[in-house]
Amino acid sequence: MDSQERSTTEAEGAKERGLVHVWQAGFCSITPERLPGWGAKTVLQAALGVSHGVLLTEGGEVYSFGNLPWRTEPGEICPRSPLLENALVGQHVTTVATGSFHSGAVTENGMVYMWGQNSAGQCAVANQHYVPEPTPISISDSETSPLLSVRILQLACGEEHTLALSISREIWAWGTGCQLGLITTTFPVTKPQKVEHLAGRVVLQVACGDSHSLALVQCLPSQDVKPVPERCNHCSQLLITMTDKEDHVIISDSHCCPLGVALSDAQTERHDALTSSTGESLESKSLSENQGEEKTLRENGLSVASRVDVENIQPVNDEAIPPEQEISGTTGISSLRNVPFPNNCVEKECLQKFSDDTLQGPPETSDDVEVAQPLTEEPDPNLPSPPTTSTSALNSLVVSCASAVGVRVAATYEAGALSLKKVMNFYSLAPCESGLQSSSAALGPEGLKDSREEQVKLESMQGKKSSSLVDIREEESEGVSRRLSLPGLLSQVSPRLLRKAARAKTRTVVLTPTYSGEADALLPSLRTEVWTWGKGKEGQLGHGDVLPRLQPLCVKCLDGKEVIHLAAGSHHSLALTAKSQVYSWGSNTFGQLGHLDFPTTVPRLAKVCNENGIWSIAAGHDYSLFLADTDDFQPGLYYSGRQEPVESDNLSTCTKTSTLLVSCSKLGYISSVTAGKDSCLALVDKNIMGYIASLHELATTERRFYSKLSDIKSQILRPLLGLENLGTTTIVQLLQEVASRFSKLCYLIGQHGASLSSFLHGIKEARSLAILKHASLFLDSYTEYCTSITNFMVMGGFQLLAKPAIDFLNKNQELLQDLSEVNDENIQLVEVLNTLFFLPIRRLHNYARVLLKLATCFEVTSPEYQKLQDSSSCYETLALHLGRKRKEAEYTLGFWKTFPGKMTDSLRKPERRLICESSNRALSLQHAGRFSVNWFILFNDSLVHAQEWFKDNYT
């Protein structure tokens, strides 16, 4: 017996990865223990339900443990050790998921197997309360002929529903409830159906709470953004309404579709009868209401037009909107002086057309999610054709009023579902010939209406998505209103404000790269959106209210936050960003959101740990788990939520603060955590030969480096480029090039950090590292950036910036020293900047060092060792090469400073050789600062030509 125990211990100790540790939720001082009855097999993934769990091993086998009431054998209902799911033997499962009382698995060929409780159809089996064994589920696309089977990548399970993410990045759902995202009233849904509301979008991940669903969706490229329709796709009501008051006009976008809100329990019983018997009456009622609204607007429109003196209107430009609120496309607005106003009959027709046609334009983008554009913007092809002349006059009048309001207007609509920019895009005149204007006028209101209807029919499904509301409390704190009041009389607006609005302001450079880069196809995307639907009584949907949603809605508060992973608890939700931050929303009864605020209906930043970033999350029934980076690169586990009373307490305590589980640090390197209702699970790796520690060091330092680059971009580069006067044209162009390359490199580092976080959850094979598989992508990006910054330095760099830029940098010198990690207080500002923007070279040295440490964990003759060794040499060689380029840039800059003193009548041979060597570098540069000609035609290789050039051109 002793020999058997000894052999079992040795077998368990031989394994270093995927060790399963469990502990009870609510006890922060308890030490996690090994899962009872589990052997030495490496576990890649684990999932927990209310009272059961599922393990996925490295060999693709699936084991179930806990309370299994769906089992047919009495001894298997509460097994002492995990049970192998024999139905999945030989299928090689790649991922597993659990709901409250059911489980699912996906095989390597994309097949889905479900088992467990099936009372709500969550296992996609009809007329069966329990599914005792894993059963294959048929998922086929009815839109294809013949029917094609859909291959699945990922599963997510709730209490009564299941979501599946297909290989084509579409969502399929089955079960019961509005959390399915399907337009149906027949439940349960036992045949998987596609969530049409997100069809055509690239979905990256799905997550399920008890009764709500989340999806991580990749943002649309700028060229694919479609105009917002003028009417709701379901109820046909106007999405934007205008109401004339005594002294102002109210533009409201507070439309709430009744079909987008789930029925309450009291209404559910009579919903079928209402649908069948009163469908036509509801249609006619909606039509009559719309006609009543249009009539009111026409009357109000007449009153607005009668009060305005058209002759006093000055031309304005939409570019007066602050740069951070710019969008693609131009909206030039012609003056109303040159537009003849029609007679009363024509005016009434135009005002009727103005009332019928609601606002329409491309969805706005967040300031943090910018798209690289040329400095000269092109007109948006998605904008509607110019309206008639008389309609243009009234439309331009509205735009003039809107422009006069200025920054306040843009700030108001930035918080809402639609923005003033859409108003200005829709009611702006594109530059066109008079012939085109006359032809548009010849069409008349009916012709324009027909063309507008045809355009709406051509809009894709993505243009018909609704936008979420924002938290009312947050709006009040920011002083932002959900509706916009415009002055009724332009005489209330000062000429100074109109002149200020007419001045064009253009962004110097855009700091976010486009989708077209190679990195977007090879690494996780950071340009993401979060969509939620289902029940929202605790605010777990994040739309600023507690209403349920039948269809997915985009959580606008998370736009531009670079969300890379989602987790859903019973009534709360978590979102992890690439900057190692966590946003949480929903129920906060036990502090499961990670902050002290009350339950919130919009995402708020969780305050888990101030110094270290979060790189993995898990949401339980009423608690949350967070894995955080530490100084020694060993992940720290934080717990936030329900805490059971200790022996000395009589009542359950709730601190609502995150607690570090110190006992978990003794286990090893935690690779992932899973949360259920009353149990927590962690997968731990032992650090044998330093391999696991080196991987965590690489991932931790990369995430921290991305946070630093993001701070540099947001706190230094973006404000610097926002200044009106930076210097000469050449210096500004070079700085733009530096900012563009810096932004591209920053985005790549963020993608790599997200990739490493996912890598630590998996098998952890060295050959799968992105810096090995896609080494050329990293080497080229670093080379391009360092080339741009050395060129900028050679041409004078930060020393040639204008006074406003220098003043800005001097005011933030302490911040610059902190970001550049310079401790010398007497160092010059230029040296601090040079150190700061050459930090990527130091990062290349770190790559080479960590890869070399990983190589030492393998045999010298192994292919892994050779690959890691070669990659380490490549990164180190590039780091040395770029370091030499920096020194050459500093040397060349110093030479140009002392060049006039060296051009004397008696030049010695060393100085002559110095000039000849520097001439080759000068040939590829351009400069228009201190000299009257470009430096790329400086001189030839001979000293005579150089001296003649100096005498002729230097002043």
Phi, psi and omega in degrees: 000321179295321180294324178293317178296321180295318180293322177295319179296318179294322179295319178291322180289337180289335179275137184245352186230155174066035177279133187264123175235137181231155174202165184274135179292148179096352180241107184277343183263358182280149180265125178300143181239160178295146180297123183300135175080001182270138182276213187255013181288143180285128180259127179267327183210147177223151178218143182237141171253208180290314183221017178216170180210166181225139178240139175245121184269171181296333179275005179084016178267153182240132178237142177244145179214166180099210180271116185238076185291344180279353179290146182275328180279133180300324182286349182260357181290318176230075184289151178282337180223159180303139182258136176285132176277099186295332181294343181256004180293129181087359181268342183053081180287140180253336179204152180228163178206154177227143169260201180297315183221023176216166185223162178212158180214149179238131180269173183293339177266011175087009178279148181248134175238135181232147174200162181117205181292139185225027184296333180251014180077016183290347175260006177061034176237131184274143171057045179210118184289320179236146172244101190289327183239154175305123184241130179294142181248132179270121177237115182227149182268114182286348180280350179258149179225117000288170181299135180246138177288140181265126177271138187250144177257321188215150176239152171217135186235137174252209180280317182229020180209164179220139176242143179230134178258120185277170180292338175272011175067038174243156185257134174240141188224151172204159184125219184220140172117164178291346179290355176287330183079020182253146176273087180204154175242005181259113179233149001279158174266107182261349175254121183305133179235150181282139174279096188293335184295337178247015178294137182091346177268156179267104179268129185263330183200150173234151178215149183232133166265194179300313184221025175217161184229152179226149177219136175262117189240138178286139181295151176285142171299156185300324182287345180264359181289128184256153177296151177282134181294159182279337180235155178296140183290341186254311185257355177064017177274158180295136179282332180229133180238151177236130182231130181267122174259191186296316185231013180200168179245135180252121173257119186239136175240031186271029179295130177235108184293126179293337178278350178268001180245131181292151179287146176286169181299324181291333182268345186297321185295326182260011183292318182298317181296319179296321183295319185280324189264333187240021180298314182290323180294321177297323180295315181292325179294317178298321180294318180294322178296319180296319179296322177296318178298315182297322179297316179299317181294323178297318178295317179295321180299321179297320181292326178294315184294327183287341184265354188256134174273106186291329183294339182271001183280132179255153176295140177232168181229137182290348183285000173290348174297140181305150183302326183290351180245017178286153173226170183291152179098155178248148181227063179298137186242120181280157181287150178273353179297320186271007182255112179290135180277136185284177176284182187295320182294312179295325180297320179295319178297319180294319180293326176295318177295322179296326178286324183287322185270114180267176189292148184206130180184173182292145178300141182286154178247149181290155179296328181283345179246084182260155181244133182297127181224157172291161183294329177264110185282145179258153178298145181283122179293344181279350182290146180292163180292156182298139178284186180291169184297312181293321176297324179298323180298313181291320178297316178297328176298315179297318180295322178298317177299318181294318181294327181295331180291328172080221187298325182299321180297311182296321179295325179296311184280346174296328181278344184266184182286328177234159185240166177298334180299329177290324176299313184288327177293320186283320186260025178258152178265125173283143179301126181208168181280161180296329178298321178294322179295318181293323178293324177295320179294327181293334179297323182080171181300322182292320178296319177295323180295319178296316179295324179293321178295322178295322180294319179297323179295331182277351181292143180283171180297333184291334179284354184255013181280145177275161177248148182282159174283180175240160182296128182297320180296321180293322178297318181295321180293329180269359180069035185247136181254152179277355177224154189249125177256125181252143178298139179281332181242130179288345178295343179282347182262130182286148176301329180297320178293322178293320178295322178294322179290333182282343181287129182280137175234123181242145177288137183293312182204151178263135190257012178234126182288167181273178180286342192288353182292157180295330183297328182293334180272341185253337185233164180300140180281142176259353181267087190232161173232156177247125179243137181226156176198167182115204179281141184228031186296339177255009182079016185287353177275337175081019182262009178087009179212184180245023180278146173283161179229132177280333184233158180298138174233144181279131177277098188294335181295341182259007176295130179082003181273355178059052179289133182241348180202145180237151175216141182234127173266197181297309180223028175216163184225151180229146177225124180261133182254166179292341178272017177062037175245158181234129173253137184226152179201159181114210182293139180227033184301320182250015181078023183289349178278350177083013175214170187271358182292163176291170175308132187241142180264000174230154181298135175229152183289125178282141181252074184280302177216134188285323189270324187253149180273159179260138179232357175207144184223157173209140182243124177262197182297309179219035178205170180222151178239141182225133171259125186239152175286149178231173182293328180265013176069004175270122186302139174259136182259123179248142180239134178220122179146211185301133177233124180287150181291146175279179186297330183277351182259152176257339182239156177289134181261152179219105182273340183055030175232150180283137183243133177278126178276092185296328184295337181288339180293339180278348183285321185142209181263110182284127181262332178198157178230151179225141183237137174244218177272304181243001183231150175237151182221141178226138173261126189239142176245137174275144183270081179270123179063016175079006183293310182295320179297322180293322177296316179292326176296316179298315182292317182295313181294327178291318178295320178292322179295321177295320177299321179293316179296323178295321177295320178297318181293317185278327186260342182241300188293311184296312176297325180295315180287345177280351179289149184284326184235108181256336183148204181291165182299318181295316180296319180296319179296318179294321178294323175298319178296318178298314181296320180295314179292324178297317180295319179297316179293320179299317179296319179296319179295320177297319177296319181294321177298318177295323178295320179292325177297317176292325180298321181291339177279346188256215186286332179069046174274132185298324183291348179269000179295138183295326181287350172264314183291323184238048184298322182298326179297317180289316182297318180293319181295317178295321180294316180299317181293312182295329175295318180293321182286327176290321175298319178297321181290319181299323182279009178116334174059222185291343180291335183264006176291153181288172185300318178302321179291318179296320178298319178298317181292322179295323179293335182249027183294325178296319176296320179298318179295323179292317180290325181273357179061039177258125183260348182283118182284339183269001181289147182286156183299319181297321179294322178297317180295318178298319178295320182296314186275359173253015177300326179303331178295321177296325179294326177297322175298321179294321175304310184298321182292315181292319178296325177291323176295321177294325180296326181291349179276358182241163175294147183297329182274357183282151178295330178297318179298315182296318181295315180294321179296314180295318179294321177300318179295321180297313180293322179291320178297317178295320179299316178295319180297315180291329174296321177293322178297325177295315179297321177296322178295316178296321180293316180295318178299317177297326179293316180296329179294323182262006184300315181300323180291335182276340181277076178247175182290334181242095180259133179278165183298318178301320179292325178296317178294326179297317180293318181296320179293322182284339182296323180298322178288328182287337183296332185264007184246160177231143181206139179221040183259272185283340183252159185273353179228168179287144182284348182285353172246034186305292185197170179269188183288342184272151179292329182294315180295322179296318181291323178294319178299318182296317182293328184276331191244340183278131179236000000 
